Amino acid sequence: MIEIHVLEKSGKFAENKDVSREIRIREIWPALERNEEVVLNFEGVEAATQSFIHALISDILRKQGDRALERMSFKSCNETVRKIIGIVVTYMQEGA
């Protein structure tokens, strides 16, 4: 299992799509390819943009679908961040 602390990379307001892209490419994808579980820990992150979350997980969901969601979890999300993650996941599951 790999746990990624989003706050350390994005700060309290996760908005930089380049940062989320780097997390996806350098940390999430390699872990999933090794069949590891990935925990995205949002402790301390007060807000995130939809574009940040989209850049973080949409490509993975597009390519691996529910298989990726079975190995990914989102930890310590406040209500705002949880809602945005839910929006992106639902959008991707609807075949966007």
KEVONU-485745 format. One line per 4 residues: number of its first residue (from 1); their letters; for each residue x, y, z of N, C-alpha, C, O. Coordinates in nm, 4 decimals. Example, Ala and Ser with C-alpha at 12.3 -4.5 7.8 and 13.67 -1.06 7.14 Angstrom:
2
1 = as = 1.3190/-0.5690/0.7800/1.2300/-0.4500/0.7800/1.3200/-0.3300/0.7800/1.4236/-0.3319/0.8465  1.2850/-0.2250/0.7080/1.3670/-0.1060/0.7140/1.2900/0.0030/0.7870/1.3409/0.1138/0.8039 $
REM end
This chain:
96
1 = miei = 0.0838/-0.1184/0.0000/0.0000/0.0000/0.0000/0.0875/0.1238/0.0000/0.1917/0.1290/0.0654  0.0428/0.2225/-0.0745/0.1095/0.3514/-0.0762/0.0089/0.4567/-0.0304/-0.1061/0.4576/-0.0744  0.0536/0.5450/0.0581/-0.0322/0.6546/0.1032/0.0292/0.7859/0.0570/0.1447/0.8164/0.0865  -0.0501/0.8622/-0.0157/-0.0047/0.9892/-0.0706/-0.0703/1.1015/0.0094/-0.1929/1.1112/0.0156 $
5 = hvle = 0.0122/1.1856/0.0700/-0.0370/1.2989/0.1481/-0.0484/1.4203/0.0560/0.0506/1.4862/0.0242  -0.1699/1.4472/0.0149/-0.1952/1.5513/-0.0848/-0.1522/1.6885/-0.0338/-0.0996/1.7683/-0.1114  -0.1730/1.7179/0.0937/-0.1377/1.8477/0.1508/0.0089/1.8817/0.1262/0.0415/1.9961/0.0947  0.0974/1.7836/0.1404/0.2410/1.8064/0.1227/0.2743/1.8514/-0.0188/0.3751/1.9184/-0.0411 $
9 = ksgk = 0.1905/1.8148/-0.1135/0.2186/1.8447/-0.2535/0.1387/1.9633/-0.3069/0.1833/2.0344/-0.3969  0.0191/1.9834/-0.2496/-0.0701/2.0845/-0.3053/-0.0941/2.2036/-0.2146/-0.1344/2.3099/-0.2618  -0.0704/2.1881/-0.0868/-0.1069/2.2918/0.0090/-0.2535/2.2774/0.0484/-0.3207/2.1826/0.0078  -0.3022/2.3720/0.1274/-0.4388/2.3646/0.1806/-0.5457/2.3784/0.0731/-0.6566/2.3272/0.0883 $
13 = faen = -0.5122/2.4476/-0.0356/-0.6070/2.4630/-0.1469/-0.5489/2.3930/-0.2677/-0.4596/2.4458/-0.3339  -0.5994/2.2741/-0.2967/-0.5483/2.1920/-0.4066/-0.6094/2.2399/-0.5376/-0.7252/2.2112/-0.5678  -0.5305/2.3128/-0.6142/-0.5812/2.3681/-0.7388/-0.4884/2.3505/-0.8579/-0.5326/2.3638/-0.9720  -0.3630/2.3214/-0.8349/-0.2646/2.3174/-0.9432/-0.2736/2.1842/-1.0180/-0.2368/2.0794/-0.9649 $
17 = kdvs = -0.3227/2.1898/-1.1415/-0.3395/2.0679/-1.2219/-0.2059/2.0027/-1.2546/-0.1994/1.8809/-1.2711  -0.1000/2.0810/-1.2642/0.0315/2.0231/-1.2917/0.0777/1.9371/-1.1750/0.1384/1.8319/-1.1952  0.0493/1.9815/-1.0535/0.0836/1.9034/-0.9346/0.0048/1.7727/-0.9334/0.0613/1.6662/-0.9088  -0.1260/1.7806/-0.9601/-0.2065/1.6586/-0.9577/-0.1647/1.5631/-1.0691/-0.1656/1.4414/-1.0502 $
21 = reir = -0.1288/1.6166/-1.1827/-0.0802/1.5328/-1.2934/0.0475/1.4593/-1.2524/0.0626/1.3406/-1.2812  0.1389/1.5290/-1.1856/0.2636/1.4664/-1.1400/0.2359/1.3562/-1.0374/0.2993/1.2507/-1.0406  0.1419/1.3806/-0.9473/0.1049/1.2778/-0.8494/0.0524/1.1545/-0.9228/0.0891/1.0413/-0.8913  -0.0344/1.1790/-1.0213/-0.0920/1.0677/-1.0973/0.0162/0.9887/-1.1694/0.0205/0.8660/-1.1599 $
25 = irei = 0.1028/1.0577/-1.2408/0.2033/0.9910/-1.3243/0.3134/0.9255/-1.2411/0.3528/0.8122/-1.2688  0.3625/0.9947/-1.1411/0.4793/0.9473/-1.0671/0.4469/0.8571/-0.9480/0.5320/0.7803/-0.9030  0.3229/0.8666/-0.8968/0.2927/0.7899/-0.7765/0.1745/0.6946/-0.7918/0.1855/0.5765/-0.7590  0.0617/0.7450/-0.8413/-0.0573/0.6601/-0.8474/-0.0426/0.5507/-0.9520/-0.0599/0.4329/-0.9209 $
29 = wpal = -0.0103/0.5885/-1.0770/0.0005/0.4880/-1.1840/0.0994/0.3774/-1.1503/0.0654/0.2595/-1.1613  0.2223/0.4131/-1.1090/0.3177/0.3052/-1.0787/0.2673/0.2110/-0.9692/0.2869/0.0898/-0.9783  0.2034/0.2649/-0.8675/0.1510/0.1803/-0.7592/0.0420/0.0873/-0.8113/0.0407/-0.0312/-0.7783  -0.0490/0.1400/-0.8920/-0.1558/0.0568/-0.9471/-0.0998/-0.0502/-1.0396/-0.1503/-0.1625/-1.0426 $
33 = erne = 0.0047/-0.0162/-1.1154/0.0666/-0.1146/-1.2038/0.1335/-0.2274/-1.1250/0.1489/-0.3388/-1.1750  0.1729/-0.1965/-1.0007/0.2306/-0.2996/-0.9130/0.1209/-0.3693/-0.8319/0.1497/-0.4468/-0.7407  -0.0050/-0.3408/-0.8662/-0.1213/-0.3965/-0.7959/-0.1257/-0.3597/-0.6478/-0.1762/-0.4357/-0.5651  -0.0725/-0.2427/-0.6160/-0.0791/-0.1927/-0.4792/-0.2069/-0.1126/-0.4600/-0.2650/-0.0615/-0.5557 $
37 = evvl = -0.2490/-0.1028/-0.3364/-0.3580/-0.0129/-0.3025/-0.3008/0.1266/-0.2867/-0.1877/0.1443/-0.2412  -0.3801/0.2250/-0.3247/-0.3384/0.3642/-0.3163/-0.4358/0.4384/-0.2254/-0.5568/0.4369/-0.2482  -0.3824/0.5027/-0.1232/-0.4624/0.5851/-0.0343/-0.4245/0.7299/-0.0605/-0.3091/0.7692/-0.0433  -0.5220/0.8083/-0.1021/-0.5015/0.9513/-0.1216/-0.5509/1.0201/0.0053/-0.6712/1.0290/0.0300 $
41 = nfeg = -0.4566/1.0682/0.0846/-0.4878/1.1275/0.2139/-0.5004/1.2792/0.1979/-0.4039/1.3481/0.1648  -0.6206/1.3286/0.2220/-0.6493/1.4712/0.2061/-0.6497/1.5458/0.3394/-0.7030/1.6564/0.3479  -0.5915/1.4874/0.4422/-0.5877/1.5542/0.5722/-0.5211/1.6910/0.5586/-0.4119/1.7025/0.5029  -0.5874/1.7940/0.6099/-0.5347/1.9295/0.6048/-0.5700/2.0062/0.4795/-0.5522/2.1279/0.4748 $
45 = veaa = -0.6201/1.9374/0.3769/-0.6619/2.0058/0.2541/-0.8014/2.0612/0.2779/-0.8962/1.9862/0.3013  -0.8128/2.1917/0.2718/-0.9403/2.2573/0.3012/-1.0338/2.2600/0.1813/-1.1558/2.2559/0.1973  -0.9780/2.2666/0.0631/-1.0599/2.2706/-0.0586/-0.9762/2.2224/-0.1762/-0.8532/2.2279/-0.1742  -1.0465/2.1749/-0.2786/-0.9811/2.1301/-0.4019/-1.0713/2.1693/-0.5173/-1.1938/2.1660/-0.5060 $
49 = tqsf = -1.0104/2.2059/-0.6268/-1.0902/2.2369/-0.7451/-1.1275/2.1075/-0.8160/-1.0602/2.0053/-0.8027  -1.2348/2.1147/-0.8906/-1.2766/1.9987/-0.9688/-1.1690/1.9641/-1.0708/-1.1463/1.8465/-1.0993  -1.1031/2.0644/-1.1255/-0.9984/2.0374/-1.2249/-0.8784/1.9667/-1.1616/-0.8137/1.8854/-1.2275  -0.8477/1.9959/-1.0354/-0.7388/1.9262/-0.9661/-0.7729/1.7784/-0.9511/-0.6912/1.6923/-0.9838 $
53 = ihal = -0.8920/1.7486/-0.9023/-0.9340/1.6100/-0.8824/-0.9444/1.5384/-1.0165/-0.9059/1.4221/-1.0291  -0.9963/1.6085/-1.1159/-1.0091/1.5493/-1.2495/-0.8718/1.5094/-1.3032/-0.8540/1.3985/-1.3535  -0.7749/1.6004/-1.2921/-0.6396/1.5703/-1.3399/-0.5746/1.4592/-1.2571/-0.4881/1.3872/-1.3070  -0.6151/1.4454/-1.1335/-0.5582/1.3452/-1.0442/-0.6056/1.2041/-1.0776/-0.5261/1.1102/-1.0744 $
57 = isdi = -0.7353/1.1877/-1.1098/-0.7884/1.0514/-1.1206/-0.8624/1.0172/-1.2499/-0.8849/0.8993/-1.2769  -0.9005/1.1154/-1.3300/-0.9873/1.0837/-1.4443/-0.9205/0.9933/-1.5477/-0.9850/0.9026/-1.6003  -0.7944/1.0156/-1.5773/-0.7257/0.9317/-1.6758/-0.7181/0.7871/-1.6273/-0.7326/0.6933/-1.7056  -0.6955/0.7710/-1.4993/-0.6910/0.6369/-1.4406/-0.8278/0.5702/-1.4519/-0.8379/0.4540/-1.4913 $
61 = lrkq = -0.9320/0.6436/-1.4174/-1.0670/0.5873/-1.4241/-1.1076/0.5586/-1.5678/-1.1774/0.4607/-1.5943  -1.0649/0.6420/-1.6592/-1.0971/0.6208/-1.8005/-1.0340/0.4909/-1.8502/-1.0960/0.4166/-1.9263  -0.9121/0.4639/-1.8077/-0.8393/0.3473/-1.8564/-0.8657/0.2200/-1.7765/-0.8626/0.1104/-1.8324  -0.8917/0.2331/-1.6460/-0.9080/0.1137/-1.5631/-1.0468/0.0998/-1.5028/-1.0809/-0.0063/-1.4504 $
65 = gdra = -1.1263/0.2037/-1.5092/-1.2628/0.1973/-1.4586/-1.2716/0.1576/-1.3122/-1.1919/0.2013/-1.2292  -1.3700/0.0741/-1.2824/-1.3952/0.0340/-1.1446/-1.2799/-0.0450/-1.0834/-1.2651/-0.0483/-0.9612  -1.1989/-0.1080/-1.1665/-1.0819/-0.1795/-1.1134/-0.9917/-0.0851/-1.0356/-0.9377/-0.1216/-0.9312  -0.9754/0.0364/-1.0868/-0.8916/0.1351/-1.0179/-0.9567/0.1776/-0.8867/-0.8891/0.1910/-0.7848 $
69 = lerm = -1.0876/0.1987/-0.8897/-1.1571/0.2415/-0.7683/-1.1507/0.1355/-0.6587/-1.1547/0.1683/-0.5401  -1.1410/0.0102/-0.6977/-1.1298/-0.0967/-0.5989/-0.9963/-0.0917/-0.5249/-0.9847/-0.1430/-0.4136  -0.8960/-0.0303/-0.5865/-0.7634/-0.0238/-0.5257/-0.7259/0.1159/-0.4790/-0.6153/0.1373/-0.4294  -0.8180/0.2119/-0.4946/-0.7924/0.3485/-0.4505/-0.8908/0.3856/-0.3405/-1.0078/0.3477/-0.3441 $
73 = sfks = -0.8407/0.4609/-0.2424/-0.9307/0.5134/-0.1405/-0.8922/0.6577/-0.1100/-0.7795/0.7010/-0.1342  -0.9881/0.7294/-0.0572/-0.9721/0.8719/-0.0280/-0.9925/0.8899/0.1213/-1.1001/0.8615/0.1740  -0.8903/0.9366/0.1885/-0.8883/0.9410/0.3345/-0.8893/1.0857/0.3837/-0.8310/1.1746/0.3216  -0.9565/1.1068/0.4963/-0.9564/1.2357/0.5667/-1.0036/1.3516/0.4793/-0.9498/1.4620/0.4872 $
77 = cnet = -1.1031/1.3261/0.3973/-1.1600/1.4309/0.3121/-1.2668/1.5072/0.3901/-1.3516/1.4461/0.4550  -1.2630/1.6388/0.3842/-1.3744/1.7135/0.4408/-1.4917/1.7040/0.3429/-1.4768/1.6498/0.2334  -1.6050/1.7551/0.3810/-1.7260/1.7412/0.2995/-1.7094/1.8029/0.1607/-1.7566/1.7466/0.0619  -1.6439/1.9166/0.1526/-1.6238/1.9852/0.0243/-1.5413/1.9000/-0.0716/-1.5789/1.8807/-0.1872 $
81 = vrki = -1.4295/1.8498/-0.0227/-1.3413/1.7673/-0.1062/-1.4119/1.6378/-0.1442/-1.4030/1.5939/-0.2589  -1.4822/1.5761/-0.0492/-1.5540/1.4509/-0.0771/-1.6574/1.4706/-0.1885/-1.6717/1.3846/-0.2754  -1.7282/1.5815/-0.1864/-1.8285/1.6086/-0.2899/-1.7637/1.6224/-0.4272/-1.8155/1.5707/-0.5262  -1.6520/1.6911/-0.4331/-1.5838/1.7101/-0.5617/-1.5323/1.5767/-0.6147/-1.5437/1.5490/-0.7342 $
85 = igiv = -1.4764/1.4949/-0.5284/-1.4321/1.3616/-0.5707/-1.5512/1.2832/-0.6244/-1.5417/1.2183/-0.7285  -1.6622/1.2895/-0.5537/-1.7832/1.2198/-0.5971/-1.8316/1.2657/-0.7333/-1.8743/1.1842/-0.8151  -1.8252/1.3951/-0.7579/-1.8670/1.4498/-0.8876/-1.7792/1.3939/-0.9992/-1.8296/1.3505/-1.1028  -1.6491/1.3952/-0.9779/-1.5562/1.3477/-1.0811/-1.5742/1.1975/-1.1044/-1.5780/1.1526/-1.2189 $
89 = vtym = -1.5851/1.1207/-0.9973/-1.6021/0.9755/-1.0114/-1.7323/0.9447/-1.0860/-1.7338/0.8619/-1.1770  -1.8407/1.0111/-1.0476/-1.9696/0.9882/-1.1152/-1.9610/1.0255/-1.2618/-2.0100/0.9516/-1.3472  -1.9004/1.1372/-1.2920/-1.8853/1.1831/-1.4296/-1.8092/1.0798/-1.5125/-1.8476/1.0497/-1.6256  -1.7015/1.0260/-1.4560/-1.6207/0.9288/-1.5285/-1.6942/0.7957/-1.5433/-1.6803/0.7288/-1.6458 $
93 = qega = -1.7716/0.7568/-1.4433/-1.8463/0.6309/-1.4524/-1.9592/0.6382/-1.5535/-2.0024/0.5360/-1.6067  -2.0066/0.7578/-1.5797/-2.1136/0.7744/-1.6782/-2.0601/0.7741/-1.8204/-2.1348/0.7958/-1.9158  -1.9319/0.7496/-1.8340/-1.8740/0.7323/-1.9670/-1.8311/0.8598/-2.0348/-1.8314/0.8684/-2.1576  -1.7939/0.9598/-1.9558/-1.7523/1.0873/-2.0141/-1.6258/1.0730/-2.0918/-1.5763/1.1708/-2.1478 $
REM end
